[in-house]
Amino acid sequence: MKYYKTEEGKDRIVCLLCQHYCKLKEGQVGICGVNKNENGELKNLVYGHPVALNVDPVEKKPLYHLLPGSKALSFGTVGCNFKCPFCQNWDISQETHVNKQIEVSPEKMVDLAFEHGAASIAYTYNEPTIFYPYAKDIGVIAKERGLKNIFVSNGFETKEIIADMPGWLDAANIDLKSWDDAYYKKVLKGGLEGVKETLRRMVGEGIWVEVTTLIIPGENDSDRDLQEMAAFIADELGKHVPWHLSAFHPDYKMLDHQATGLETLMRAKKIGQEAGLHYIYLGNVPVHGDTYCPDCGELLIDRTGYSVTVNRLEDGHCPKCKREIEGIWK
């Protein structure tokens, strides 16, 4: 696809990567800091220039219903289209200087995944939507060679980008950061309705989706907010969509906030269960992230930290009652 359109009768282009739809004059860079109008075309300044590259358990993304126990080659670039004050990767996400001495072609990135025994490539650490042209070129090659592709995203993709994803993207973990649109706009510099629409569209396109909410005391942890988030996931996305509830730890511009207690996460989990969600997992706390059969309650996958110690699934089904368990298992 073409990642921009030219405004008729005007000397600027519109970036189609994220919902900011930045209108860029010649030489101008978008909100993300890494997409530029160069000679009337959109140039992705971070294409081929990752700054963070690791091999992680896929559970760390977090994705619990995609090839449990496997490894994901994970990478990110500089830049972001949000300004979250609690960002744990702020040193790269809020940076716009591109280190051009680091160069990894799409072909080389896929080779690296195989060299390290990864079953998937995760586009993560900063917001992958802003380097979508690079991600897609990697992902198409990865798909052809039998790897899975994963987006870890704030969910502010455009409808144009989401329509382009199904041919190569297998799964996404999307942040649902708040249930307050004003907070999204004022503090995060995004938009709640846009994120909700992304989630609906991705599920509709057949992309496997898991949702993460970083629970921050006093910001997004009220019963009402959690109830409405859980109801949205259950009613509009599906009760099978996993909800990851993660504990906040003070970071970046929110060092004065207290960390999230386990009791808050347990309260949120109970709310999710009352909404009918089948799979709810706690993150950033020392508890098991086990998967149980929603029908018979059988323990299917035992996770300790990011390690899978038991996986009793039989061809994606519960070994006891034979219920099909939603996810990507092969």
N, C-alpha and C positions, 0 to 999 in steps of 0.2 A: 504494500500500500504506500501511498504518498503521505508523509507525516505532517504536511502543512497544506494550507490553501492560500491563494493570493486574493486579497481583498479587491474587488472590482472597483476600478477608478481611483484606487489609493496606492501609495507607494509602500505598502507593508504587507506582511504575511501573517497568517493566523496559525499558531502551533496547535496541532491536534493530539498531542501526547497526553495532556492532562486537562482536567476540567477548568483550569484557570483560562484556557484558550487565549494565551498571551498574544497580543497584537504587536508585532515587532517591525520597527522601521529598520532600514539598512544599518547593519552594525550593532543593533540592539540585541541584548540577551534577556531571556525570560526570567520569571520569578525564581526558577530553579537554579539559575546561574550557569547552566551548562548547555543551553540550546540557543543558537544565535542565527539571526538573519544575516547570511553571508551571500552577497550577490543575488539577492532575491530568492534564495533557497534556505531551508532549515538545515543548519549544520549542528550535529551532535558532538560537542567538544570533548566528551569523555569516551567516545567510541574507541575501543581498543586499549583503554587506559584504566584498568582496575587499580584500586589502592588497597583493597583488603581481599585476601584470598586464603581460604582455609578448607580443610576437610572436616565436616561436622557429622554427628549422628543426625539423621533426618528428624528425629524427635526434638532436636534443638530448635527447629525452625519456628514454631513447633508444628509438626505434622505427625499425627498419631495413626492416621488411617491410610498411609501410603508406604508400602514396603517396609514394615517395622523392622528395626534392627539394621537397616542398611545405611550406607554413607552417602552424603551429598557434598559435592564440590560446591562451595559457597563463595560468592564474591560480590563486591559492591564497588562503586566509584565515589567520587565526591559529588556534592549537590543534593538538594531536596526541594520539593514544592511545598512542604509544610515547615513550620517553625516551632515544633513542640518543645516546650521548656524543660521537659523531662527526658529528652532523647538520650539514650545510652550510647549512641554512636555519633554524638554531636560533632566530634572532632573531624569526621569526614562529611557528615550530612550537611553541616553548616559551613563547609569549606567550598570554595569555588576554583581555587588554583589547581590546574590540571598538571600532573607530573607526566610529561610526555616521554620521559626516559623509560617509563614502564609501558611496555607494549605487548599485548597478548591478542593475537588474531582469533577470530571465531574457531577456526580449525584447531589452533593450539589449545584453546580452552577445553574443547571436547577431548583432545588427546590427554590433557592433564587429568580429566575426570577418569579416564580409563587407567592411566598410570597409577592413580591412587585408589583404584578399586571402588569408585563411586558408582552408584546405580542411578543417580540423578544429578542435575545441576540446579542450584538454588540461586536465584537473583535476589539479593538480600543486603543487609547491613545499612544501605541507604535506600531511597525510594527507586525501585527498578523502572517504574513508568518513565522516569526522565532519561533513562538510557535504553528505552525500548528498541530502537533500531539495532543496537549492538546485541541486546538480549535475544531478539528474534533471530538474527543471523546465526548466533550460537545455537539457539534452540532448534532451529530447523535441521541443522547438521546432527545435533544430539539425538533428535527424534529418529532420524534416518538410521542412526547407529544403535538404536535400542535403549537409549537413556530416557528417563523421565525429566520433565522440566517443571520447576516450582517458582512461583512468584510469592515473595513475602512483602506485602504492600499496605499502604495506608488507604487504598481503595478509592483513589481520586482519578482513576482512568477515565478517558472519554468513551462514549459509546462506539466511536469509530475504532478505537484500539481494542475494546472488548470483542467487537465483531471480527477482528483480525486474529484473535488468540486461539480459537478452538483447533486450528490446524496443527499447532505445535505445543501449546501449553496444556499440561496435564492437571495441575493442582495449584491452589493459591491459599495462603493464609492471609486473611484480611483483618486489619485492626478496626475494631469498633470502639473508638476511644472515649466516647461520651454520648449521652442522649440529649445533649443541650446544643442546639444549633448555634446559639449565640457564642457559646464557649468554643465550638469548632471554628467559627469565623474570626472571633476576636483574638483568641489565644493561639490556636493551632494554625490559623490562616488557611482553613479548608472549608468544608461544609458537610453537615450531617446528611442532608437529603441526597447529596451527590454520592456519598459512601453507600447509603442504603440502595440507591439505584444501581451502583456497581455490583453490589452483592446479588441483587435480584438478577441482573443481566448475566453475571458469571454462572450462577446456578442454572439459569435458563439455557445457557450455551453448552451445558454439560461438563463444565470444568469442576473438578472436585474442590470444594471449598470448606475450609475450617476457619473459625472466627476467633480472634483473640481480643480480650479486653484487659488492659492494664488497669487494675483497680487502685485508685489514688484516694486516700482518706480525705473527705471533705470536698472532693471534686466530682466524683462520679459514682459514689458508693451508697447513695440513698436507696432504700427499698423500692421506691417508685421508679427510679431510673433503671435499676436492675431488672425489675419486673417488666418494664416496657421493652428493654433490650431482649430479654429472654422470650417474650411474646413475639417480637418481630422475627427472631430467628426461627422459632417453632412454627409460626403461622405463615410467614412469607417465604422462608428459605426451606424449611423442612425440619421436622423433629430429629432427623438423622444427622444434621449438620453439627459437628463437634464444636463445643464452646470451651475455649481455654481461658481460665481466669488466672491472671498473673499478678503476683505481688509487686508493688512499687518499692523501689529502693531509691533514696535521695540521690539525685544526679543533676549535672548541668546547672540549670537556673532554679532548681527546686531542692536545693540542699537543706532548706529550712523546713521541709515537710517531713512528717514521720513516715516510717516504712509501714507497709500494710501488714496487719496482723493476720495470723491463720484463721482466727475466728471470723474476720470479715470475709475471707474467701469461702469459708464453710457456709456462712449466711447466704452469700451469692450463689453457691452451688445448690443450696436447698431451694432457692427461688427458681433456679433453672430447672430443677427436677419437678417443681410444682407446675412449671409451664409445659412439662411433658418432654423436655429434651432427653435424648437417649444417652448422649456421650458428653460428659462434663469433666474437664481435667484442670487440676490446679498446677500453677507454674511458679518458679522462683521460691518454692518452699520445699522442705525435706519430707515429702509424702509420696506415696506410690501413685503412678499415673496409669492405673489398671483399666483395661477395657472388659466390660461384662456384657453378656448377651442381654439385650433389652427384654426378651421374652421370658427366658427361664432363669436368668441371673447367673449363669455359669461364668466362671473366670476364663477369659479367652486369651488375654495378653497381660503379662505381669511386667511392669516397668519399674525399675529402681533407678531414680535419677533419669539419665538419658539412655540407660541400658535396658534392652529387652531380655529378661531372664527366662520367660516362658511365653511361647506362642502356640496355642492349641487350635488355632483356626485350621479348618480342613477345606481347602479350596475356597476360602472366603466365607465359610459357613461355620456356625456353632456345631461343635462335635456332638453335643447332647441333643438339642432339639432341631438341628439342621436349618435354623433360621439363617438367611443370607445376611451377612454383616456388611453394611455400606462402607465402601472405601476402594482403594486400588491396592490389590494384594499381590499382583504379579506383573 
